[in-house]
Amino acid sequence: MSTDRVVEIEAGTLAGSARGAVDVWLGVPYAEPPVGRLRFTAPTEVRRWRGVRPAVVVGGAAQQLAAVTAARSSLGTPSEDCLYLNVFAPAVPAPPRPVLVWIHGGAFTSGSGALYDGSDLAASGDVVVVTLNYRLGVLGLVDLGAVTDADIPSNLGLRDQIAALAWVRDNIAAFGGDPARVTVAGESAGSIAVSLLLTAPSARGLFRSAIMQSGSYSLIHGADVRAEVAQRYADELGLGPSDADRLWEVPAERLLAAQHAVRRAVRGTVPAAPWFDGDLVPDSLAAAQAAVRPEVPLLIGHNHDEVTLFQLLPGDIMPTTRAALTTRLRAALPAAHAEAVIAAYPDTLLGTRALGTDLNFAVPTRHFAERHRAAGGPTWCYRFDASVPLIGAAHASELPYLWDWTGPTAAILRGRRTAARRALGRRLKDHWTAFVRDQAPGPDWPAFTLPERPTTVFSPGGDRVETGAAVRHEVWRGSDVMPRD
């Protein structure tokens, strides 16, 4: 193994490998394994190791109900020992390069950083790419301390992400990265996490710009759902206030079985998610909305038909049917306002698809961009319109373009990999890496301004810019509706 793949970081020496035009280090620990008595504790600094540690195989994915894919060996076998990241850096020596840190999605209950191969983004964009794992589900994002009186820090999965960003700050220079030029990005749950990191005082200084793809903090657990979900876990596991010590003894398999039961029992939300804790992040949606970071350039957007994916998936993690959507709106908004919103969407298949997409994704995304820009923050907005039959441009459909996914999931979301779709993927990558390098996605993407609201719309047939706001968006009057309170 050549010496240019061997790096010295704070915890010791790592040996990576070459992959074409990039050097790659896989399965790099950024915190001590959260196992045993560390199971429900905040991430702690990695202890130094002796000798050269191989970094050629991905680390364990976070515990989850099923393997990330059938290819468990390449994506990391689910394990409580999961706090690992992967680094992709151009092989050609150069001055310190800007860094993209990617937070994966998966409804806070599944996924792995190893699903995202950063080789092409690193090579073509001349950036360093970092992908990471963090604790998921019952082991990372359920308020079990509230039902057992255990001393468990809130939002452990978010704390893991902040620990990974701190690791990047302290170590990325060894891989040719510039710790002063870090962009944090994510999709779905990853995007929600980015929105929360923008409100977290302890994340200040760990990144200079942010990318949010399809999700913001209106999709997390409100106070009532947080309490309901935690109590469901306590009931499933037979835990009470005096059982704090038992949490470290419950087998992971039993915790995951309880998670599966809670998913079936609690409708309209996921069985684990961040919550407004008043500690790591603000204590309410309104407080989060007020915690704007205008000094952080923001690239933000959503897909045209987000909700269609959730209509196909098993479970009921957010309102998608006409009945569920209207019930939710009438519970959340004053009567006249709710009826005005409902009336703006025809009671048809496409009307309901638009209403579900807007309530859960599009409207909160637009409002997030508007708040950021109104505070003076540089902002760029997009909508992804690359549709396929039946599901349109569904949730996550931009990911095969950005990350060169192949296989059945990519085929469903992207369709045939035509020349036009390949070219669209190239444009997306170029815009995203330009933003990481320059804090702007390129001269042909106008910045988001008020009241014009220019938004770049991506599609295989060619990109365009739309201005203004749709009538159906104006009727929301700045209100974001959480899927459950």
DOTOR-348428 format. One line per 4 residues: number of its first residue (from 1); for each residue x, y, z of C-alpha. Coordinates in Angstrom, 3 decimals, always signed. Layout:
<atoms>
NUM = X,Y,Z  ...
</atoms>
This chain:
<atoms>
1 = +0.000,+0.000,+0.000  +1.565,+3.285,-1.106  +2.319,+5.920,+1.474  +0.048,+8.535,-0.107
5 = -2.945,+6.568,+1.248  -1.513,+6.524,+4.773  -2.522,+9.457,+6.947  -1.860,+10.454,+10.524
9 = -4.879,+11.748,+12.439  -5.385,+12.568,+16.108  -6.255,+8.978,+17.068  -3.483,+7.261,+15.113
13 = -2.397,+6.141,+11.657  -4.904,+5.108,+8.945  -4.217,+3.203,+5.740  -6.725,+3.710,+2.950
17 = -6.750,+2.591,-0.668  -6.820,+3.985,-4.183  -10.023,+4.003,-6.215  -9.292,+5.452,-9.633
21 = -8.806,+9.194,-9.334  -9.555,+9.277,-5.613  -8.118,+7.916,-2.412  -10.611,+6.352,-0.040
25 = -10.666,+5.668,+3.696  -13.592,+3.567,+4.895  -14.824,+2.692,+8.362  -12.991,+5.489,+10.166
29 = -14.171,+5.765,+13.797  -15.134,+9.267,+14.866  -16.268,+8.337,+18.392  -15.959,+5.427,+20.767
33 = -18.394,+2.556,+20.048  -21.667,+3.323,+21.911  -21.942,-0.171,+23.391  -22.358,-1.546,+26.895
37 = -22.567,+1.279,+29.414  -21.967,+3.764,+26.578  -25.180,+2.675,+24.810  -27.277,+5.701,+25.768
41 = -24.520,+8.235,+26.388  -23.291,+11.162,+24.334  -20.529,+10.295,+21.859  -17.060,+10.286,+23.353
45 = -13.675,+10.895,+21.761  -11.977,+7.959,+20.035  -9.119,+6.455,+22.006  -5.761,+6.315,+20.249
49 = -4.734,+3.053,+18.632  -1.273,+1.665,+18.049  +0.177,+0.800,+14.688  -1.530,+1.310,+11.346
53 = -5.293,+0.832,+11.277  -6.661,-0.443,+7.931  -9.454,+1.746,+6.532  -10.569,-0.333,+3.564
57 = -13.904,-1.787,+4.765  -16.966,+0.208,+5.844  -17.875,+0.172,+9.524  -21.105,-1.166,+10.919
61 = -24.326,+0.562,+9.958  -26.551,+1.682,+12.820  -28.925,-0.917,+14.221  -32.113,-1.113,+12.161
65 = -34.993,-3.474,+11.593  -33.606,-4.884,+8.342  -30.302,-4.879,+6.519  -29.711,-1.713,+4.530
69 = -29.754,-3.863,+1.411  -29.053,-7.484,+0.679  -25.399,-6.493,+0.182  -24.721,-6.214,+3.895
73 = -20.989,-6.770,+3.596  -20.432,-3.725,+1.379  -22.743,-1.368,+3.275  -21.975,-2.390,+6.830
77 = -23.722,-4.999,+8.937  -26.134,-3.262,+11.357  -24.564,-3.020,+14.793  -24.584,-0.850,+17.890
81 = -20.917,-0.261,+17.063  -21.773,+2.164,+14.254  -20.064,+5.531,+14.708  -17.944,+5.452,+11.569
85 = -17.423,+7.678,+8.577  -15.897,+7.389,+5.109  -13.601,+9.868,+3.336  -13.166,+10.309,-0.438
89 = -10.415,+12.688,-1.588  -8.914,+13.466,-5.016  -5.605,+11.658,-5.392  -3.816,+14.597,-7.011
93 = -2.081,+16.806,-4.416  -3.474,+20.342,-4.205  -4.026,+23.140,-1.698  -6.591,+22.242,+0.969
97 = -9.915,+21.458,-0.688  -13.432,+22.312,+0.465  -15.343,+19.506,+2.184  -18.843,+18.062,+1.710
101 = -20.195,+16.194,+4.763  -23.237,+14.065,+3.854  -25.903,+12.969,+6.390  -27.982,+10.074,+5.083
105 = -31.751,+9.784,+5.177  -33.995,+6.848,+6.046  -36.751,+8.223,+8.304  -34.314,+8.172,+11.251
109 = -34.713,+4.381,+11.413  -32.654,+3.038,+8.497  -29.779,+3.868,+6.173  -26.012,+4.032,+6.095
113 = -23.348,+6.464,+4.987  -21.912,+3.624,+2.910  -24.902,+3.878,+0.542  -23.256,+7.030,-0.818
117 = -20.078,+6.571,-2.837  -18.389,+9.968,-2.898  -15.785,+9.027,-5.522  -17.260,+10.854,-8.509
121 = -18.276,+13.972,-6.576  -14.782,+14.189,-5.106  -12.984,+13.644,-8.417  -15.164,+15.752,-10.690
125 = -15.852,+18.503,-8.173  -12.356,+18.715,-6.683  -13.727,+18.416,-3.149  -13.299,+16.057,-0.216
129 = -16.457,+14.061,+0.546  -17.320,+12.599,+3.953  -20.283,+10.271,+4.555  -21.226,+9.173,+8.060
133 = -23.356,+6.908,+10.211  -25.226,+7.977,+13.329  -27.423,+6.222,+15.873  -30.923,+5.547,+14.597
137 = -34.296,+4.572,+15.972  -34.742,+3.519,+19.560  -30.988,+3.643,+20.194  -30.566,+7.236,+19.096
141 = -33.765,+9.234,+18.788  -36.338,+8.249,+21.416  -36.724,+10.068,+24.743  -36.349,+6.979,+26.928
145 = -34.974,+9.090,+29.754  -38.405,+10.650,+30.204  -40.059,+7.300,+30.982  -37.297,+5.624,+33.020
149 = -35.661,+8.565,+34.815  -32.384,+7.462,+33.219  -29.781,+10.165,+32.690  -29.838,+9.998,+28.892
153 = -28.845,+13.046,+26.831  -31.487,+14.114,+24.338  -31.231,+13.535,+20.591  -28.234,+11.207,+20.623
157 = -28.327,+10.781,+16.841  -27.921,+14.537,+16.370  -25.141,+14.594,+18.943  -23.389,+11.899,+16.896
161 = -23.592,+14.108,+13.804  -22.097,+17.040,+15.694  -19.304,+14.764,+16.946  -18.618,+13.724,+13.343
165 = -18.458,+17.375,+12.276  -16.048,+18.075,+15.133  -13.938,+15.141,+13.930  -13.898,+16.707,+10.462
169 = -12.769,+20.022,+11.930  -9.920,+18.355,+13.804  -8.796,+15.764,+11.244  -9.847,+16.545,+7.684
173 = -6.636,+18.451,+6.898  -4.790,+15.102,+6.951  -6.919,+14.049,+3.943  -6.345,+17.288,+2.039
177 = -9.519,+18.978,+3.253  -9.948,+22.527,+4.519  -11.709,+22.547,+7.925  -12.701,+26.179,+7.370
181 = -14.670,+25.302,+4.221  -17.105,+22.586,+5.256  -20.602,+22.218,+3.803  -23.063,+19.971,+5.639
185 = -25.726,+18.371,+3.448  -28.454,+15.761,+3.656  -31.653,+14.405,+2.171  -34.936,+13.521,+3.907
189 = -33.993,+12.681,+7.523  -30.548,+14.033,+6.658  -32.077,+17.304,+5.508  -34.164,+17.509,+8.676
193 = -30.951,+16.978,+10.628  -29.258,+19.814,+8.730  -32.173,+22.130,+9.548  -31.733,+21.291,+13.232
197 = -27.953,+21.669,+13.123  -28.548,+25.186,+11.848  -30.342,+25.898,+15.152  -27.884,+24.107,+17.472
201 = -25.438,+26.392,+19.314  -22.940,+23.534,+19.695  -22.772,+23.119,+15.892  -21.712,+26.724,+15.285
205 = -18.350,+26.982,+13.597  -18.410,+23.374,+12.361  -19.657,+24.227,+8.855  -19.821,+27.339,+6.711
209 = -22.686,+26.420,+4.334  -25.596,+23.975,+4.186  -27.639,+21.945,+1.698  -31.170,+20.742,+2.525
213 = -32.876,+18.266,+0.213  -36.524,+17.437,+0.997  -37.096,+17.966,+4.676  -37.041,+20.444,+7.536
217 = -37.693,+20.498,+11.273  -41.476,+20.613,+10.837  -41.226,+16.836,+10.232  -39.836,+15.928,+13.665
221 = -41.732,+15.011,+16.837  -43.656,+17.635,+18.711  -43.956,+17.445,+22.483  -47.077,+15.262,+22.556
225 = -45.789,+12.757,+19.996  -42.391,+12.591,+21.705  -44.091,+11.673,+24.976  -46.536,+9.240,+23.357
229 = -43.797,+7.418,+21.460  -41.551,+7.139,+24.526  -44.416,+5.754,+26.613  -45.198,+3.171,+23.927
233 = -41.626,+1.931,+24.143  -41.854,+1.767,+27.923  -45.040,-0.283,+27.652  -43.573,-2.642,+25.060
237 = -40.402,-3.173,+27.085  -42.072,-3.266,+30.490  -40.055,-0.314,+31.738  -40.957,+2.132,+34.467
241 = -39.329,+5.053,+36.309  -37.302,+2.695,+38.509  -35.886,+0.720,+35.570  -33.220,+3.146,+34.383
245 = -30.403,+0.619,+34.755  -32.250,-2.003,+32.730  -31.908,+0.036,+29.529  -28.261,-0.980,+29.222
249 = -29.173,-4.652,+29.618  -32.035,-5.015,+27.139  -30.827,-6.970,+24.073  -30.712,-4.897,+20.896
253 = -33.050,-7.384,+19.225  -35.711,-6.713,+21.850  -35.316,-2.960,+21.441  -35.796,-3.326,+17.690
257 = -38.836,-5.552,+18.193  -40.326,-2.822,+20.377  -39.558,-0.298,+17.647  -41.456,-2.437,+15.146
261 = -44.440,-2.609,+17.508  -44.391,+1.151,+18.103  -44.292,+1.760,+14.362  -47.522,-0.217,+13.992
265 = -49.187,+1.412,+16.990  -48.380,+5.104,+16.489  -49.860,+6.303,+13.233  -48.953,+9.354,+11.210
269 = -45.327,+9.510,+12.290  -42.110,+7.517,+12.550  -41.249,+5.435,+15.647  -38.152,+7.543,+16.318
273 = -37.204,+11.112,+15.448  -35.474,+14.165,+16.891  -37.518,+16.434,+19.102  -37.383,+20.021,+20.306
277 = -35.506,+19.553,+23.563  -34.616,+23.089,+24.681  -31.040,+21.909,+25.148  -29.236,+20.791,+22.014
281 = -31.857,+22.467,+19.792  -34.685,+24.935,+20.517  -37.722,+23.915,+22.559  -40.427,+24.428,+19.928
285 = -41.085,+24.778,+16.237  -41.595,+28.515,+16.650  -38.267,+28.877,+18.456  -36.524,+26.865,+15.748
289 = -38.052,+29.084,+13.070  -36.648,+32.116,+14.885  -33.140,+30.626,+15.124  -32.040,+31.684,+11.647
293 = -28.343,+31.558,+10.703  -28.039,+34.166,+7.908  -24.233,+33.917,+7.838  -24.558,+30.369,+6.427
297 = -25.231,+30.213,+2.660  -28.092,+27.786,+2.001  -29.025,+25.600,-0.972  -32.499,+24.167,-0.406
301 = -35.234,+22.425,-2.345  -37.636,+19.555,-2.814  -39.042,+17.212,-5.448  -42.243,+17.789,-7.401
305 = -44.125,+14.710,-6.157  -42.558,+13.943,-2.785  -45.534,+12.201,-1.251  -45.958,+9.469,-3.874
309 = -43.120,+7.418,-2.377  -44.852,+7.380,+1.022  -48.117,+6.283,-0.580  -46.276,+3.196,-1.838
313 = -44.271,+2.362,+1.280  -45.774,+0.213,+4.058  -46.784,+1.966,+7.235  -48.324,+5.354,+7.904
317 = -45.502,+7.742,+8.767  -47.153,+10.933,+7.495  -50.554,+11.999,+6.137  -50.882,+11.175,+2.432
321 = -54.577,+10.421,+1.786  -57.215,+13.081,+1.274  -58.956,+12.144,+4.524  -55.756,+12.172,+6.574
325 = -54.575,+15.455,+5.083  -57.844,+17.316,+5.635  -58.163,+15.935,+9.161  -54.646,+17.115,+9.960
329 = -55.211,+20.587,+8.548  -58.468,+21.040,+10.450  -56.755,+20.034,+13.670  -53.773,+22.336,+13.154
333 = -55.188,+25.526,+11.647  -58.063,+27.872,+12.443  -61.219,+26.683,+10.709  -61.374,+29.323,+7.967
337 = -57.670,+28.982,+7.205  -57.853,+25.182,+7.031  -60.814,+25.293,+4.653  -59.042,+27.823,+2.427
341 = -56.000,+25.564,+2.157  -58.131,+22.498,+1.426  -60.118,+24.352,-1.235  -56.903,+25.290,-3.061
345 = -56.316,+21.616,-3.914  -58.833,+19.744,-6.109  -60.189,+16.516,-4.673  -58.460,+14.481,-7.360
349 = -55.471,+12.149,-7.489  -53.155,+14.958,-8.590  -54.719,+17.462,-6.207  -54.231,+15.161,-3.245
353 = -50.672,+14.408,-4.365  -49.953,+18.148,-4.441  -51.563,+18.712,-1.036  -49.559,+15.900,+0.571
357 = -46.331,+17.101,-1.013  -46.964,+20.685,+0.051  -47.988,+19.991,+3.658  -45.103,+17.651,+4.384
361 = -42.313,+19.068,+2.223  -42.772,+21.874,-0.293  -44.400,+24.545,+1.862  -42.072,+24.143,+4.881
365 = -39.113,+24.170,+2.480  -40.300,+27.386,+0.836  -40.956,+29.003,+4.190  -37.497,+27.969,+5.442
369 = -35.924,+29.611,+2.392  -38.003,+32.749,+2.867  -37.004,+33.108,+6.525  -33.356,+32.563,+5.677
373 = -33.386,+35.106,+2.862  -35.422,+37.665,+4.830  -32.707,+37.558,+7.523  -30.067,+38.314,+4.881
377 = -28.819,+34.783,+4.290  -27.595,+33.893,+0.758  -30.115,+31.348,-0.518  -30.626,+29.216,-3.626
381 = -33.823,+27.231,-4.206  -34.586,+24.304,-6.496  -37.380,+21.942,-7.430  -36.582,+18.538,-8.926
385 = -39.024,+17.603,-11.677  -37.430,+14.523,-13.285  -40.502,+12.307,-13.304  -41.104,+8.652,-14.070
389 = -44.454,+6.926,-14.770  -46.930,+6.546,-11.903  -44.888,+8.226,-9.150  -43.648,+11.375,-10.883
393 = -40.615,+13.010,-9.256  -40.945,+11.205,-5.943  -39.146,+11.645,-2.644  -35.462,+10.676,-3.009
397 = -35.642,+10.623,-6.811  -32.699,+13.044,-7.112  -30.368,+10.689,-5.224  -29.595,+8.284,-8.117
401 = -28.513,+11.320,-10.144  -26.239,+12.778,-7.474  -24.738,+9.521,-6.257  -24.780,+7.292,-9.359
405 = -27.035,+4.712,-7.746  -27.773,+1.567,-9.730  -30.052,-1.395,-9.092  -33.811,-1.755,-8.472
409 = -34.251,+1.287,-6.223  -32.495,+3.553,-8.719  -34.554,+2.112,-11.570  -37.809,+2.874,-9.737
413 = -36.835,+6.429,-8.839  -34.938,+7.419,-11.992  -36.263,+5.197,-14.773  -34.067,+4.367,-17.736
417 = -30.635,+5.956,-17.611  -30.980,+7.865,-20.858  -28.481,+10.362,-22.198  -30.727,+13.206,-21.011
421 = -30.915,+11.773,-17.512  -27.162,+11.238,-17.412  -26.691,+14.862,-18.410  -29.098,+15.962,-15.668
425 = -27.026,+14.029,-13.136  -23.896,+15.790,-14.352  -25.564,+19.196,-13.963  -26.705,+18.403,-10.431
429 = -23.236,+17.262,-9.406  -21.644,+20.343,-10.920  -24.054,+22.679,-9.132  -23.694,+20.906,-5.778
433 = -19.899,+20.824,-5.842  -19.727,+24.439,-7.068  -21.751,+25.384,-3.996  -19.347,+23.434,-1.765
437 = -16.347,+25.170,-3.364  -17.673,+28.683,-3.888  -20.763,+28.991,-1.647  -22.801,+29.567,-4.811
441 = -24.052,+26.894,-7.258  -23.006,+28.662,-10.453  -23.913,+31.725,-12.541  -26.871,+30.064,-14.317
445 = -28.681,+29.479,-11.001  -30.060,+32.807,-9.746  -30.082,+33.427,-6.027  -33.400,+33.303,-4.192
449 = -34.672,+36.814,-3.530  -37.870,+38.318,-2.138  -40.481,+38.851,-3.362  -39.423,+37.352,-6.724
453 = -38.557,+33.882,-5.308  -36.611,+32.556,-8.320  -36.406,+28.776,-8.163  -34.355,+26.585,-10.499
457 = -36.395,+23.652,-11.801  -34.396,+20.573,-12.868  -35.630,+18.099,-15.466  -34.089,+15.857,-18.149
461 = -35.476,+18.029,-20.932  -33.617,+21.098,-19.670  -33.620,+23.342,-16.628  -35.563,+26.554,-16.197
465 = -36.168,+29.260,-13.617  -39.616,+29.936,-12.156  -40.427,+33.096,-10.233  -43.212,+34.035,-7.894
469 = -45.229,+31.683,-5.711  -48.068,+29.407,-6.727  -51.507,+30.535,-5.570  -51.842,+27.342,-3.566
473 = -48.627,+28.194,-1.680  -49.784,+31.702,-0.804  -52.904,+30.330,+0.883  -50.775,+28.755,+3.634
477 = -49.916,+32.288,+4.909  -46.541,+31.248,+6.263  -47.880,+28.361,+8.365  -46.009,+25.059,+8.612
481 = -48.115,+22.091,+9.720  -46.343,+19.216,+11.442  -47.581,+15.721,+10.481  -48.411,+15.180,+14.170
485 = -48.230,+17.712,+17.029
</atoms>
